[in-house]
Amino acid sequence: MFRLLLTPVFRPLFSFIAAALFFINGYARVLPAPRPAPPVLDENSSVSLRAAGDFIAKYWDPAKKIFYCFDGGENRPEHPNGIYGGRYTDFWWAAQLWEMTMDIYEKTGEAYYRNMIGDVFAGFAVHYVNWRLNDFTDDIAWWAMACTRAYDITGNRLYLIEAKDMFDFIFDYWDDECGGGIYWKNTDDRDSKNACINGPAMVIAARLGERLRDESYTGKAVRLFDWMAATLVDPATGKVFDNIRVDGAVQQNWLFSYNFGTFAEGAYTLYRVTGDEQYRAAALKTLDWFLANKPNANGVFAIEFNGDGACFKPIFFHALKRIAVWENNPAYIDAVNRNAAAAWANRRLADGLMTANWTAPAEDGQAIYSAQASAGVMIVQLSTDL
């Protein structure tokens, strides 16, 4: 019966059932157990809790279990694409806000944020009952990546099942055009294979191979690494190019932080799984080029985009922090801490919100996307100093 629920016909129903289970998480085990209250904040609270609390107060809708797009929750013409007419975050950056929630819990250990991990996924599953309708494979990949992490934190195998289901769907869009690789879109007009899908897919496959003890997923991660290394990565420098079009043209001018991060993390995870030194070397080369060439004189990274591109830097820093810990690399830790200190120093004092610009505070009255504000919250949680 369980296998039947995972067939294509019944998968949307399974997602809805899973959402219902997540909604009652915290109630069904020990009735009538109260839900954890949010931490009480004062001047003695840690920076991590203050940053988290200021964000949650502005952006979290506990009734719908989703995040608002803008502080205050109003609809604005700048963002018409999210659900409820743009009032709430749209698909892919909602996954980054889920990563942020896990960052907060792992940093603070607060039960409120542990419970919120299930709530965020429940909101996603209810509002996107059939995630297969999303046209972009990378949007789905960000949720799959986060699902593997949620499994690691909670031990709930529903997350691992969802990650596997999502990855299997994504990998169906691999073909031999351009020598391999996964298309960025899953629609009939797909015409490019991008680092923003193939890098995350490598991370997911490597994680699944390890967690499921299934070498077929490790093998897919190896195929993704080999294709990216041959097609989208400069062997001399480790630079990660953005995409290759089906006509063979490679976009070498767009050097986005998240592409560097996911390629490096995927490669290093393969090193941890296989012990093959080539993967470690490739990961470190990519990170070292980015750290040497992208920050300003103070070691702080510039903003890449004002919209959902604000999520790019945190994806890079998640990868950098993990590899820093695995490598015991103080230079990588210092890069995280420098950027976290800059973000916190440039918070808007009126409400504590940060943006993805960590060199200057937001102006009073400026509307801030939740994607922008989450960038500061995430880097603060990753810091070992704050």
Steps between C-alpha positions, in 0.01 A plus 500: 500500500782740591670442165170568325489846658836578341387423143453807277120483520492509878800725577297824529263322739800375696634857525168620637484216754858577603407865549212401726737288706743787532222737608411277793865447592536599861139422585448132425788360702413630845158659524437772600868609477526878442695633208828665599478875545741729316802604707453817704751756378672776697828689494680193636381267224759366260550662161378179336169510688451873450560474125264204477231658716499826306462309173223268623302792645491669159467211255351184652129423470441224758143440383592421138847373594671698225711814485392838372682646205540848655532618859151571623340249264353744251459430129735707288528537121872416509417138570193367319616138475460357848188328626199706605583761239859543612428551869702191588835373382514302181626148454877500494588761753254346746744207504775739605285628784458139609880467498509817711258343750732200531798732542327671791413173670848355458659818637262565791350159585167670571200265493288766328723486192522120512121490479504762226699268272193280469269800469685651206494174309132452580423843356695417186328165454153650538556802277696308235318167509651396166849646480548324163305785341797731557676567168850530643701200611722709728199628696416140586865421575523763774215329684660159450828628645319644799306175547822304541610747766163487678536121510845533657365732770171326580548138396161515326525273197212679325752772418743249353223340293400841367862586416537173308173556314601853404847395386364216289265745330783745434741239368247397237604824325856380444579408141803478271454846345814706574667180618260451792364715779153591626288765334414814694135472392276197474278650230503446125690826442801393711818621334776519762673294765595715795736477793212601730335162444794268437694616807211451743412171333855379568464593868164324527619185322812474716294548816240245390765246414641529849170511689321233299816289466421484132802518273284581198452851639871537569556397138265774384687751711823390331339544156386850597848589625668366187262690274530829689879472523522442124238755395443782751816515712828660394764237582772760548320718756198310626261771378147371453321633192127551504363288214543338164235541234398216272688673216821450700549862615627524859411808708836577661428854621249417772696385802237460769585407856243223535639313200845500658355384831294210372773370269752514785267334749397229256862425419609497864207279600612254233849510653352417841300213351763353269834615641610605152733799537407652162165610640656676799751675276229623265286630787784694662618648170151636432459646848849649505450679168175653616641610836805653331309689232153598618511673843582867553816615679343413835409151390128578467303376200301743290129461441428310179131581450230682694220249439512128557866509394559609858487128579813430294759599761352296785508188282871562443563559869318185604739305280802696620413447867447125459828458315675726752393263778589187303840646409558678832587804288529824704516720188158374389358554848643853501325575170167393652559703815606816315185499291278422797650787699447737207139391454418544868677835524291626207161386628224757499483612862130585487396137461819292492455392138801434280521480122731325256707819489735453792688827446217747575173485694160514336336838508217565744172427327661290227297188420719193541441165334509205737763352267719805564446502875561126530848538351613690808326263739667197341853639502459600866395144589802360316745722688711358779553848651144634540 
